[in-house]
Amino acid sequence: MQNGMKFFAIILLLTLSFTGKALSQAGAAAVPFLQIAPDARAGAMGEAGTAMADDINAIYWNVGGLAFLDYFEAPYGFENQEKKPYRQFALSFTPWLPQFNADLYYAYATYGQRVDALNGTVAANFILMNLGEFIRTASDGRQLGTFISNEFSFGLSYGTIIAPDLGAGIQIRYIQSNLTPTGGQISGDAGVGRSVSFDLGLMWKPVDLGPMEDRLAVGFNLQNLGPRITYISQADPLPTMLKLGVAYKVYEDEFNKFTITSDFGKLLVNRDSLGSDPLPQSLVTAWQNPGAEFSFGMEYWYQDIIAFRGGYFTEPAALGDRRFFTLGTGIKYDIFKLDFGYILTTSDNHPLANTMRFSLLVDWE
């Protein structure tokens, strides 16, 4: 046994609860870090990004958005220059549940580029959720050292245009969850769970809708489809999620651009005291569970240099009862974009209060 694992279990449940995938009527899902918004830009817009997936972070929000990341736009006055293939790199860091001072943090990195030979854009990403350091003890109370619990994933994505105004994408992901140390009194990899999953995404940007041309975007994303992840004898489903989003560019001129966006999200997990429904059955049975996520966001750019963002996220109590406003800003200089996001909770002493996200995006021209 490991003395101190009770504290770890509390931290783990807090992590599950406040990512909105708590033990509830809708069922519990493992590896909830896969549902944490990675970048500060969409995070500052109420975590609504399914239809705003217009940079390399589309690998999370809607892999179908990768299809439209083909070539960099030529500067004004140089439209006749040869277009440069799209290449972009992103980093993000978020101290998680800061009020608990538990050394939890979330880190994310992704790189993608246009590959003409594949007629599309490919990308890779890595996500790490650090769950903190714990003391490992024997059954007689002797300390056996410390161990760090973490969860991570590695994904490969591809997106391509399948119609003049429709992009499609797919992502394949390896997932590993290291909750307890291996070896010693715990045999083999008993403290480690592994699985694989994939995402499917579509992005529609209509080109023949009159005044809505180049203004409207509609997104569809089905995330985390895959087999259950197993710890010892306990098998838990992945957080399979359906997201639908719409974005509309309300106003744009030489100096200003204002966009609004909204997302709907449904956790496609159905679980009770007897276990959870397997895929693809859960894609149907999960709809008998009440509740869904809703988010709304807006973004204003001035001279394509500085951005201001805001949003709101809500979900019912059965899914975790998260309700919060988000604020943020962004600055663009040359090939660099630096974004900041902040969660403003609606209740006192909320675990997500004062959560800050920082992300960097580099146009590798």
N, C-alpha and C positions, 0 to 999 in steps of 0.2 A: 504494500500500500504506500501511497505518498501522502504524508501529512501535509496539509496546506492545499490539497486539491479541492477542498470545500470552497476556499476562497476563489480558486480558479473557476470552479463551476458557477459561482455567483457572477464573476466577471463575464464568463461566456454567455450566460443567460441574459445579462444586461446588453451584451453586444447583439444577441439575437433580437431582443425586445425592441431595441431602439433603432434597428434597421428596418423595423416594420414587419418582421417575419417572426413574431412571437409565437409561443405555444398558445393556440387559440382554436376557435371553432373551425377556422379555415385550414388548420393544420400547420405543422412546423416543417421547415425546410432547413437543410444543412448549409454549410458554407455561405452564410448571408453576406459575406464581404463581396460576393459577386454582384450584389444589388446596390452597393454604395456608389454614388455618383463620383466619377474619377476627376473631372476637371472643374476648375473654378468658374468657367464661363457659364455652362449649363447649370451648374450648381447654384449660381446666383440668380438664375431665372426659374426658381421654384423646382429645379430638377426636371424641367421640361426640355428634352433635347431630341425627341424622336424625329421631328420634322426639321430641326435646326442643325442636322448633322452635315455641316458643310466644311469641316476640317478633319484632320486625321483622327480626332476623338470619335468620329463616326464608328470606329471599331467597337465602341461600347454602346452608343446611343442608337445607332441604326446602321448596320454594316452595309445596307443598300446605298447609303450616302457615299460610300467609297467610289461608286461608279462615276460620279460627277466630278471627282478630283482627278482630272486628266492632265491639264496644262495650266501653268501660271498665266494670269492675264498680263498682256503686254502693257507697259506704262503708257500714259496718254502721250500721243504724238509719235509713238513707235509701234503702232499697230501692225506694220508690215514686217516687223522683225520675226524671225523664226521663234515659235513658241517653245518655252522650256518645259520639259516634263515635270509633273508634280512630284515633289519630294518634301516631306515634312516630318519633324521630330517633336515629341511632346513629353514633358515631365510634369508630375503633380505630387504634392505632399499634403497630407491632412492629419493633424493630431486628432485622434478619435476619442470621444467621450471625455473631453478635457476636465470636466468637473470632478472626475474620479481620480485624477492624478495616477493613473495605472500604467503609464508608459505605452498605451495603445497608439499605434499610428498606421496610416494607410499610405502606401507609395505606389506609384503607377508610372510606367514608361511605355511609349509606343513609337514605332517608326513605320512609314509607308511611302511608297513611290509608284508612279505610273510605269507599267511595263508594256511597251507597244507590242512586243511579241505575243503577249497574252491578251491583248486588247482590253486591258483593264488595270486596276490598281491593286497592289498587294500590300499587306501590312502585317506587322507582328507586334504583340504587346505582352508586358509582364506586370502582374499585380501582386503586391505583398501586403498582407495584413498581419502586423506584429501584435500579438496578444499579451506580451509582457514576459518578465522573468519570474520564475517561481523556485522555491527551495524544495528539493527532493529529499524525503526522509524515509527511513526504514520503519517497519512496524514497531520496533522498540524505541523509536524516537531519534535514532542517530541520523545526523544530516549526511546525505550522500552527494552533496553538491547542488548546483542550480541547473535549471534548464529553461530554455526559451520556447514558448509556444507560438506558432505562426501558421498561417495558411497562405498559399500562393497559387497562381495560375499562369499558364503560358498559352497564348493563342496565335493562330495564323489565320489571316482573312484574305478574301478576294472579292472585288466588286467590279461589275461591268454593265454597260448599257445594253438593255435587251429590246428597247424601243426608243424612238426619238426623245420621249419625255419620261422614260421609266428605267430606273436602275435597280439591279438586284445584287445581293451579296450573301456570302456565307462565311462563317467563322468556325474553326475547330479548336477546341481548348482542352488542355490537360490541367487537372485540378489536384492539389495535394493539401491535406489538412493534417498538421502535426500538433496534436493537442496534448499528448503526454510523451515523456521520453521513452525510447525503445531500449530493449535489453534489460539486464538486471532481473528484477522480480516480475517484470512484465515481459512476456515471451514475444520474440520476433518483432513484428511491426504492429503490435496490438494497439499502440497509441496513434497510428497513422491511418488516414483514410485517403483513398485515391479514386478518381473517376475521370471520365472524359465527357465533353458536351459539345454541342454545336448551336449556332445561332443562324437564323434566316431573316433577311431584311429586304424590304422594298421601299423605294423612294420615288414618288411621282412629282415631277415639276412640269406642269402643263405648259405647252408652248403655243397653244391655239385656243385661248379662252378670253380673247378680247382684252378688256382692261385688266384682267388678272394675270396676263402673260408675264412671266418673270417675277411674279409677286407671290404666288401661292405654292406651297409645298405640302405634301401629305406623306406621312411615313407609317410603315408597319414593321414591327420587330418582334420576333419570337425568340426569346433568349433561354439559354441553359437547358436545352433538351438533351437528356442523357440518362444513363443508368444511375441507380442509387449509390451513395457513398457509404461504405461499411466501416464501423469501428468495432473490433472484436466480434460480437454477435449482433450488434445493433446496426440496421441499415436505414438510412434517412434519405428522402428524396432531395434532388437538387431544386433550387428555387426557380423553376420554370416560370417564365413571365411573358405575358402578351402585352405589348405596348402599341398604342395607336396615337399618332400626333398630327397636328396641323399647325402650319406657320404662315403668316401673311405679312408682307412688307407694306405697311400702311402708307409710308411716305418716303420718298428718296429724291434728292436733288444733288447738286454739285458738292454741297458741304454736309448735308444731313441725311441720315437713314434711320428709320424707326420701324421695328418689327415686333409683332406680338406672336405668341405661340402657346399651345396648350397640349397636354398629354393625358391620356387615359391608360391606367395600368391594372392588370388583373393577374393575381398569383394563381397559376394553374396547378395547384397542389391540393389533393383531397386526402385527409388523414384523420383517423379516429384512434380509439384505444386499441384496436385490433391491428393497426398498421396503416399503410398508405397505398393508394391505388397506383399501379405501374403505368408507365407510358405505353401506348397512347391513350389508355382509358382515362387517365386523370385530365387530359385535355378537354374531356366532356364532363366528367363528374364534378370537377372543380367549380363549375358554374352554379352548382346548387348551394355553394357557400356564399353568404352575403358579403357585400362590400367590394370596393375597388379604390384604387388611388386616383386622385385628380391633381393636376398641377397646372399652373398658369405663369407665364413669364413675359417679360418685355426687354428689349435691348435698343439703346439709342447710341449711334455713332456720330461723332462730329469730326469732319474732315478725314475720316478713316484713321484717326490718330488716337482718340480717347473715346471710351465707351462707358455708359452707365447702365446698370441692369437692376431688375427687381423681379420678385415673383412670390408665389404662395403655393404651398403644398398641403394637402389634406388627405386623410384616410380615416375610416371608421375604427372604433375601439377594437373590433374583432381582428383587425390586422395590425394593431400596434398603437393606434391612437396618436400618430404623429400629426401635428398641425404647427406649421411655422411659416414665417415670412423669410425671404432671402433678399440680400442686397449684395451688390458687387460693382467692380469697375475693371476696366482693362485699358492697357496702353500699348500702342504699336509703334515700334521704332525700327526702321529699315526691315530686316528679316525677322525681328524678334517681336513676340506678343506676350506680355505678362498680364495675368489675370488674377483677381482676388475675389473671393466669395465669403459671405458671412451669414450664419443662420441666426435669425431673431425669433426665438420661441414665444408662443402665446401664453405659456404658463410659467410660474416661478419654479426654479430649481429643476428645470427639465434637463435630462442628461445631454441633449444635443445643444443646449444653450452655449453661446460663444464659440461654436465650432467655426473654424476658419480654414478655407481652402486656398492653396497657392498653386498656380500652374504656369508653365512656360511652354510656348510653342515657337518652333523655329522653322521658317521657310528655307529649306536647303536648296537654294537656286543654283 
